[in-house]
Amino acid sequence: MTTLRPPSPSRLAAPVAEVILEAFRDYRARHLAVTANAQGRFERRDWAGLRADARDRLGLYRVAIDHAETRVRVLLGERCRERLVWMSAKAVYSARIMAREDWDLAETFFNGVTRRIFDTVGVDPLIEYVASDFDGPPLEGTRPVYARINGPAPAASLVELALASLPFEVGWDDRAGDAARVGARIDDKVRSLGRGDPVAIEHLEPVFYQGKGAYVVGRLVLPAGKVSPLVLALRNGPRGIFVDAVLLEEDDVSILFSFTRTYFHVDTPRPYDVMRFLRSLIPKKRIAEIYIALGEPKQGKTELYRAIVDHIEESSDTFGFAPGTPGLVMVVFTMPGMDVVMKVIRDDFPPQKTTSPEKVRERYQWVYSHDRAGRLVDAQAFEHLAFPRDRFEPDLLEELQRECGRSVEVREDRVVIALSYVERQLTPLNLFVRERPQEDAERALGEWGHAIRDLASCNIFPGDLLLKNFGVTRHGRVALYDYDELEALTDISVRDLPETDDIEDAMRAEPWFSVAKGDVFPEEFPRFLGLPRRLRPAVMERSAHVFDPAWWREAQARARTGKVPEVTPYRPELRLRVRDTGAAKAEAPDPATS
């Protein structure tokens, strides 16, 4: 009787690779189909539909990984965790994706499946793509992802040709006038640089969509081969599409693609080339952040991990506590020279914290899929990270063991973290206002008030308004990075502070009146902010709305309408039209939210 020998690892490799690649193809097709809806949503001014698409699109990846994992487990059975099979499958998979324009995303998808199968601690370069298998694109694109409009011609003429090339099926309000206004801004910019007329305009062919805006992302090609950013912010008003603003400075483009404003809808089969084009405009921006901005958060997460590993390997830095007031919910740490922080949830919280580790995780997931209005720092969740033990400061390691024992395992040579959130590092607002000159501190506190206004417009109540929970970016913007007490604005009860004639009531440390769960008393906020005395008058003047119960109730009423707010990601002075004229009137936001 002949005994059938089981298939060799090499024979199983091709079917495994094909199952994963098929799941990836299906995921990309669905992802691009949802993304392609954005143009029609913009043209119909269907802002609620675009927001729903954004949420739906974020859920596609997990479904695809689930499907691939299930099929692989059925295919391999008891041999599902056989490393030789996966080593061979990875080699076959690399050969298959060489012809794809989204090969970088395909590698990350493979990692998602292997980490599910193996519950990998740390990384395993033999069965996952720790670094890419390719130094550059394995296959060059058949055509550029950008269009080039050559001069010589006045800037306004080049702009009008660029606008005319856009694929919109609805009319423009005043395309020639917009081109003239943009051209005038370009002429001013070119004169300030001391250069001649633009040689050409190059712009990415896919239009970027987010919120109520559409963005034409390009660059001016100047004499001697110099380039300068050129981003046109479009809106669709009652009389048609119009150019609302023009961004010509690197910092303004960087803010548009900030780590607080992510997941644009960009219909492109070749994200690597789009990323490279964007990086030519904002070279200081991490590759990870650009991918996340392009609506590819998993690829951004891969690039972020690679950047962290590179920093550890190229330096002798050690992890230590991040600057700022230690949190009651998270242990936060970082390395010198690394512009991100890692946050690990504590096992237990003190009595004043009415949340739980499970609810904190839910809050982070909620933020991931919520419209963040440019005021919430993007956080990427990492599972089973492993770092060398000797790269941790002793006091940090001791606290992680004592406070985060359910999530952190300290082994002989490494520290394994079951779950951590990685965020961009900001300067804590409470430190900023104490250390900076009066003018800078007042400006930052004004930004704090604007941040709270923007969050409220998206139905978000920060929960804890203490300055230590907010940070200042390098551009001077203020964003919230502590999510453990976030909740929907419409879920809280805003109350006026009861009046009393009894002086003893007014002097009590504890409330003399009844307080139910979910009750919020804005008039009480100034007591808890810990503001330096020199800054209190400016805060009470510039951010008076934060302490006004009526304002909060009005914000709740707006949120209950379900209308998508307009929070422009650029400074008011970059806008081209006067607020009370033409199509801009109907779409113009409150300057305080800009």
Protein Blocks (a to p, Z undefined) as FASTA:
>chain_A
ZZdddddfklmmmmmmmmmmmmmmmmmmmmmmmmmmmmmmmmnopaklmmmmmmmmmmmm
mmmmmmmmmmmmmmnmmmlmgmklmmmmmmmmmmmmmmpcklmmmmmmmmmmmmmmnopg
hjafklccfbacbfbdfbdcfbdfbdcddddddfklmmmmmmmmpccfbdcfblmlmmmm
mmmmmmmmmmmnopacdfbdcddfbacdehjbccdddddddehhiacdddddddddfkbc
cdfbdcfbfklmmmmmpckbghiacddfblmlmmmmmmmmmmmbcfklmmmmnopaklmm
mmmmmmmmmmmmmpcbdcdddedjddfkbccdddehiacdcddddfbdcfklccdfklmm
mmmmmmmmpcekhpaccddddehiacdfklccfklmmmmmmmmmmmpccdfkbccdfbac
dddddddfklmmmmmcfklmmmmmmmmmmmmmmmmmnopaehiacfklpccdfkopacdf
bfklgccfklpccddddddfbfklmmpmbdcbdcdehiacfklmmmmnopafklmmmmmm
mmmmmmmmklmmmmmmmmmnopacdddfbdfklpmbdfkgcjllmmmccfklZZ
